[in-house]
Amino acid sequence: MIAIINYGVGNLKSILNAIKKVGGDAKVTSEPKEINNASSIIFPGVGAFKPAIERIRRYNYEFPEVPKLGICLGMQLFAERSYEGGVHEGLGFIPGEVIRFPSSVRKIPHMGWNELKIKKESEIFEGIEFGSMVYFVHSFYLKTDEKFVIAETDYGITFASAIEFNQSFGLQFHPEKSGDLGLEILRNFVRLTKR
């Protein structure tokens, strides 16, 4: 079972529906027992860093060594810290910081369709072409070591739009809002969780 963690953010139903549409057995839950025994975990993505990380810490999840998928805010939670609304410690799954787009870029938040520039081969991008368009909504982005970055996107600056570590993935964009291409990315994640 794929556990979609409910830590008080939006978009849970659309992610659940998308995962079911591509053949995944998923459940939205905040129960530690269900999350600690899940075959994989999805960290969903519409909300603010501070309340999300506080709610996660309240439940004392163990987060087993299973594939994880972080979407937008969910990807940012993987970092060591965030500077959204102060300084907040993240989950520390990968080194890095979540910082705001500089005021010199275009309109903030970065909202709408933009190009996915794939840098490295990855199972989650199987069948996905360089330059594919995906949907973003965010004002902050994850700055991390280059070795974790599997795709970049340009928005006044170049930022990591997808990362990979230990069979886990972070997507700064919303696959559940990215049409058939986004569903294909979710299908790839579901496929690798079934191995």
C-alpha positions, 0 to 999 in steps of 0.5 A: 500500500502506498501511503499518502501522508496527510499533514494538513496540506491540500491536493490530497484527493487529486493525488489519491485519484491520480495514483489510483488511475495509474494502478496504484493501491494508495490511501491518505493517512496520518496513522504512524502504523500505516505509514511505517508499514507502507510499501512506499510513501508520498509526501504531497504538496500544497501548503506551507513548510512550518505547519507541515513539518510540525505536524509530521514531527508530532506523529514521530513517524519512523519513515522506513527505507522504502521509495518516497515521492515528494511533490512540491512542498513534499520535496522541500520537506526532504531538505535539512532546512527551509527559510519559508516564514523563518528558519525551520528544520526539515527531515534531512533526507538530503543536504540542502536548503529551501530558499525563496526565488530572488526578487529579480526573477519574474513574477512570484510565485512561479505558476504555470507550465514550464520546461523539464530539462532532464539531466540524468537517466532515472526510472521515474522519467522513463518515457519522458522526453527532455523539454516536456512541459509540467505544471508548477506553483511555488515561491520557494525551491530546494538548493541541493548538491548537484549529484541529487539533481535529475532535472532542472527548470529555468525561471530567471534562475535555474533550479532543481525541478526533480531530485533522486536519492536512495530510490526516492524522488522529489518533484518540484512540479505537480504531476497530478496537474500535468496531464497525461505526462504527469500521470506517466511519471506517477505510473513510473513511481507506482511501477518501481514500488511494486518490485 
